[in-house]
């Protein structure tokens, strides 16, 4: 057995097991950073992408597009809705319920949000209906007569 190669392998495996190696792997800073300097963004936890919140469902039923958007804990006056060309834009500012206290756990954050929802059919400006009910925004509008609705031919009789 080649002792030199074994020694190199042991040194390599020890470097992979060292704390410094893993700090460098997960650090967004360059490898020249001080060995005891942690990347603070790692300890702040994952950031939720703005495009993923609020959650929504969209479906077509009886030639009406329905969009149901979850906005828990917010009042209707804190939310802005707009239609820009073929996109429904939902935006607002999430605020912590109680401020100025010591939190033991704080997963909810004060932050602005905006979600752009591409609409499958263009609504006529006067046709969309909006309502807010139990933390849900419900948007509906009829499909315009001049726009075709896709038909699933696999469900048709032959």
VOBA-1610 file (N, C-alpha, C; in pm, whole numbers, padded with zeros to 5 digits, always signed):
BEGIN
Unk+00084-00118+00000Unk+00000+00000+00000Unk+00089+00124+00000Unk+00052+00222-00081Unk+00128+00346-00093Unk+00090+00438+00024Unk+00182+00455+00119Unk+00155+00533+00240Unk+00137+00681+00210Unk+00205+00731+00108Unk+00192+00873+00073Unk+00049+00904+00025Unk-00006+00817-00058Unk-00143+00837-00107Unk-00243+00823+00007Unk-00219+00730+00096Unk-00307+00712+00212Unk-00304+00837+00299Unk-00186+00894+00319Unk-00172+01015+00399Unk-00248+01131+00333Unk-00235+01145+00201Unk-00307+01251+00129Unk-00458+01233+00141Unk-00503+01109+00132Unk-00646+01082+00143Unk-00697+01117+00283Unk-00622+01084+00386Unk-00661+01115+00524Unk-00668+01266+00544Unk-00569+01340+00493Unk-00570+01485+00506Unk-00690+01547+00433Unk-00718+01495+00316Unk-00832+01544+00238Unk-00964+01517+00312Unk-00981+01396+00364Unk-01107+01364+00435Unk-01120+01447+00562Unk-01009+01475+00630Unk-01016+01558+00750Unk-01054+01701+00715Unk-01006+01751+00601Unk-01043+01888+00562Unk-01191+01896+00529Unk-01249+01790+00470Unk-01392+01790+00441Unk-01476+01785+00568Unk-01421+01728+00672Unk-01494+01717+00797Unk-01476+01839+00886Unk-01386+01928+00850Unk-01360+02043+00935Unk-01473+02146+00923Unk-01490+02220+01030Unk-01593+02325+01035Unk-01562+02435+00934Unk-01434+02469+00920Unk-01394+02575+00828Unk-01430+02541+00684Unk-01412+02417+00643Unk-01445+02376+00507Unk-01592+02404+00478Unk-01682+02364+00568Unk-01825+02380+00544Unk-01866+02527+00551Unk-01799+02608+00632Unk-01825+02752+00633Unk-01793+02812+00497Unk-01682+02769+00439Unk-01644+02821+00308Unk-01740+02774+00200Unk-01786+02651+00210Unk-01879+02599+00110Unk-02009+02678+00110Unk-02065+02706+00229Unk-02194+02771+00238Unk-02187+02922+00248Unk-02068+02976+00262Unk-02053+03121+00271Unk-02062+03182+00133Unk-02129+03296+00124Unk-02137+03367-00003Unk-02016+03459-00017Unk-01938+03473+00088Unk-01818+03556+00082Unk-01705+03474+00019Unk-01597+03540-00015Unk-01488+03467-00078Unk-01415+03381+00024Unk-01332+03292-00022Unk-01263+03196+00064Unk-01157+03262+00152Unk-01123+03389+00125Unk-01022+03460+00204Unk-01080+03519+00332Unk-01210+03499+00357Unk-01274+03556+00476Unk-01210+03498+00602Unk-01218+03574+00709Unk-01162+03527+00836Unk-01228+03398+00879Unk-01152+03303+00939Unk-01208+03172+00970Unk-01324+03174+01070Unk-01331+03272+01158Unk-01439+03275+01257Unk-01554+03365+01215Unk-01551+03412+01094Unk-01653+03504+01046Unk-01763+03423+00976Unk-01885+03426+01030Unk-01997+03353+00972Unk-02072+03440+00875Unk-02132+03379+00777Unk-02219+03450+00684Unk-02354+03465+00755Unk-02386+03587+00796Unk-02505+03612+00876Unk-02634+03580+00804Unk-02635+03588+00670Unk-02759+03558+00597Unk-02798+03412+00614Unk-02699+03325+00639Unk-02730+03183+00661Unk-02813+03165+00787Unk-02784+03243+00891Unk-02853+03228+01018Unk-02988+03299+01023Unk-03017+03382+00926Unk-03145+03451+00923Unk-03255+03363+00866Unk-03221+03249+00814Unk-03321+03157+00761Unk-03355+03187+00617Unk-03436+03100+00557Unk-03471+03118+00416Unk-03562+03239+00398Unk-03547+03303+00287Unk-03632+03416+00253Unk-03742+03367+00160Unk-03863+03410+00187Unk-03973+03373+00099Unk-03972+03465-00020Unk-03975+03407-00139Unk-03977+03489-00258Unk-04111+03559-00268Unk-04104+03683-00310Unk-04226+03764-00321Unk-04326+03700-00416Unk-04277+03636-00521Unk-04367+03582-00622Unk-04447+03462-00572Unk-04412+03407-00458Unk-04483+03290-00408Unk-04595+03324-00310Unk-04612+03448-00277Unk-04715+03485-00179Unk-04786+03608-00230Unk-04912+03616-00220Unk-05005+03521-00160Unk-05035+03404-00253Unk-05079+03296-00193Unk-05116+03177-00268Unk-05250+03200-00336Unk-05271+03133-00450Unk-05398+03150-00520Unk-05433+03025-00599Unk-05561+03011-00630Unk-05613+02909-00722Unk-05684+02984-00833Unk-05679+02929-00953Unk-05752+02988-01065Unk-05813+02873-01144Unk-05941+02891-01181Unk-06006+02788-01260Unk-06116+02849-01345Unk-06158+02773-01446Unk-06266+02813-01536Unk-06385+02723-01507Unk-06501+02785-01484Unk-06624+02708-01460Unk-06740+02785-01523Unk-06813+02720-01614Unk-06927+02782-01683Unk-06890+02916-01748Unk-06778+02916-01819Unk-06728+03034-01891Unk-06699+03152-01799Unk-06671+03124-01673Unk-06631+03229-01578Unk-06496+03189-01519Unk-06403+03283-01523Unk-06272+03264-01460Unk-06286+03300-01312Unk-06242+03212-01226Unk-06243+03234-01081Unk-06099+03235-01032Unk-06065+03335-00953Unk-05934+03343-00890Unk-05958+03363-00741Unk-05906+03273-00660Unk-05923+03281-00515Unk-05784+03298-00454Unk-05764+03410-00386Unk-05633+03449-00333Unk-05640+03449-00181Unk-05546+03381-00117Unk-05541+03376+00029Unk-05463+03496+00083Unk-05529+03574+00168Unk-05465+03688+00234Unk-05505+03683+00382Unk-05451+03589+00459Unk-05492+03578+00599Unk-05442+03694+00684Unk-05525+03737+00776Unk-05486+03839+00873Unk-05480+03981+00821Unk-05529+04004+00701Unk-05527+04140+00647Unk-05669+04189+00625Unk-05684+04321+00631Unk-05813+04383+00605Unk-05818+04427+00458Unk-05936+04433+00400Unk-05947+04471+00259Unk-05880+04604+00225Unk-05884+04701+00316Unk-05825+04832+00288Unk-05672+04828+00287Unk-05611+04718+00330Unk-05465+04705+00329Unk-05414+04640+00200Unk-05503+04605+00110Unk-05469+04529-00011Unk-05503+04612-00134Unk-05414+04611-00231Unk-05441+04679-00358Unk-05453+04574-00468Unk-05557+04588-00549Unk-05579+04501-00664Unk-05584+04589-00788Unk-05521+04542-00893Unk-05531+04614-01020Unk-05516+04515-01135Unk-05572+04552-01248Unk-05555+04472-01369Unk-05474+04557-01466Unk-05360+04504-01505Unk-05271+04572-01599Unk-05253+04481-01720Unk-05318+04517-01828Unk-05320+04438-01951Unk-05375+04298-01921Unk-05291+04193-01927Unk-05340+04057-01904Unk-05294+04002-01769Unk-05272+04093-01672Unk-05218+04053-01542Unk-05298+04114-01428Unk-05334+04031-01331Unk-05395+04078-01207Unk-05282+04098-01107Unk-05272+04217-01049Unk-05165+04248-00955Unk-05227+04263-00816Unk-05175+04186-00720Unk-05218+04192-00581Unk-05098+04241-00501Unk-05117+04349-00426Unk-05004+04401-00348Unk-05055+04456-00215Unk-04961+04479-00126Unk-04996+04533+00005Unk-04875+04532+00096Unk-04901+04549+00223Unk-04794+04552+00322Unk-04838+04470+00442Unk-04766+04362+00470Unk-04797+04277+00586Unk-04736+04344+00708Unk-04816+04363+00811Unk-04768+04427+00932Unk-04784+04333+01050Unk-04685+04335+01139Unk-04693+04255+01260Unk-04806+04309+01347Unk-04882+04221+01408Unk-04997+04263+01489Unk-04953+04343+01611Unk-04850+04296+01682Unk-04805+04364+01803Unk-04660+04406+01783Unk-04634+04536+01798Unk-04498+04587+01782Unk-04445+04635+01916Unk-04314+04645+01927Unk-04251+04699+02047Unk-04248+04603+02164Unk-04250+04474+02137Unk-04242+04376+02244Unk-04127+04281+02214Unk-04089+04200+02312Unk-03983+04100+02294Unk-04045+03970+02245Unk-04005+03928+02127Unk-04057+03802+02070Unk-03963+03688+02105Unk-04019+03574+02138Unk-03942+03452+02152Unk-03932+03381+02018Unk-04039+03387+01941Unk-04042+03334+01805Unk-04111+03438+01719Unk-04050+03473+01608Unk-04112+03569+01517Unk-04085+03522+01375Unk-04181+03451+01318Unk-04170+03403+01181Unk-04238+03498+01084Unk-04336+03572+01132Unk-04406+03669+01047Unk-04324+03796+01042Unk-04320+03859+00926Unk-04237+03978+00910Unk-04318+04094+00858Unk-04272+04212+00888Unk-04326+04332+00825Unk-04262+04340+00688Unk-04343+04331+00585Unk-04285+04340+00451Unk-04391+04373+00348Unk-04345+04433+00241Unk-04433+04460+00128Unk-04438+04335+00042Unk-04550+04317-00027Unk-04559+04204-00118Unk-04628+04248-00245Unk-04601+04173-00350Unk-04669+04194-00477Unk-04668+04061-00551Unk-04782+04023-00600Unk-04793+03900-00679Unk-04863+03934-00808Unk-04801+03895-00917Unk-04859+03918-01049Unk-04912+03786-01101Unk-05041+03786-01136Unk-05108+03664-01181Unk-05147+03683-01327Unk-05086+03605-01414Unk-05117+03613-01557Unk-05255+03555-01580Unk-05339+03631-01647Unk-05477+03589-01672Unk-05485+03512-01804Unk-05559+03401-01806Unk-05568+03323-01929Unk-05655+03389-02036Unk-05748+03474-01995Unk-05836+03548-02086Unk-05841+03692-02038Unk-05846+03783-02132Unk-05856+03924-02095Unk-05997+03955-02046Unk-06008+04018-01930Unk-06141+04058-01884Unk-06179+04192-01944Unk-06308+04213-01959Unk-06355+04347-01994Unk-06347+04428-01865Unk-06301+04550-01875Unk-06270+04629-01756Unk-06387+04639-01658Unk-06509+04652-01708Unk-06624+04668-01618Unk-06678+04535-01566Unk-06629+04422-01617Unk-06687+04293-01583Unk-06631+04224-01457Unk-06502+04239-01422Unk-06454+04164-01304Unk-06527+04201-01177Unk-06556+04101-01097Unk-06617+04123-00966Unk-06517+04082-00860Unk-06509+04161-00753Unk-06415+04135-00646Unk-06492+04130-00515Unk-06457+04034-00432Unk-06513+04037-00296Unk-06411+03978-00199Unk-06420+04019-00077Unk-06329+03977+00029Unk-06410+03903+00132Unk-06369+03779+00161Unk-06449+03697+00252Unk-06357+03603+00329Unk-06354+03615+00461Unk-06278+03526+00549Unk-06131+03511+00507Unk-06064+03622+00478Unk-05923+03618+00441Unk-05897+03573+00298Unk-06001+03568+00217Unk-05987+03530+00076Unk-06035+03645-00012Unk-05959+03673-00116Unk-06005+03765-00219Unk-06059+03676-00330Unk-06182+03699-00369Unk-06245+03620-00474Unk-06269+03711-00593Unk-06203+03679-00703Unk-06215+03756-00826Unk-06282+03666-00929Unk-06380+03720-00999Unk-06443+03642-01107Unk-06476+03735-01222Unk-06470+03679-01342Unk-06512+03755-01460Unk-06546+03658-01571Unk-06643+03692-01653Unk-06681+03604-01763Unk-06576+03607-01874Unk-06563+03493-01940Unk-06475+03486-02056Unk-06542+03565-02167Unk-06468+03648-02235Unk-06525+03729-02342Unk-06574+03638-02454Unk-06682+03679-02516Unk-06744+03600-02621Unk-06652+03578-02741Unk-06563+03674-02765Unk-06475+03661-02881Unk-06353+03575-02854Unk-06338+03525-02732Unk-06223+03440-02701Unk-06268+03295-02694Unk-06198+03207-02761Unk-06237+03066-02760Unk-06204+03000-02627Unk-06282+02902-02591Unk-06257+02821-02473Unk-06207+02686-02524Unk-06097+02639-02468Unk-06040+02512-02511Unk-06132+02398-02468Unk-06157+02304-02559Unk-06243+02190-02531Unk-06158+02065-02526Unk-06176+01985-02424Unk-06100+01862-02406Unk-06170+01754-02489Unk-06112+01714-02603Unk-06177+01619-02692Unk-06170+01476-02640Unk-06086+01451-02540Unk-06078+01315-02487Unk-06205+01276-02412Unk-06285+01373-02371Unk-06409+01347-02299Unk-06530+01336-02389Unk-06512+01357-02520Unk-06623+01355-02613Unk-06653+01212-02660Unk-06780+01186-02696Unk-06817+01056-02751Unk-06766+01047-02894Unk-06723+00926-02930Unk-06670+00906-03067Unk-06779+00853-03155
//
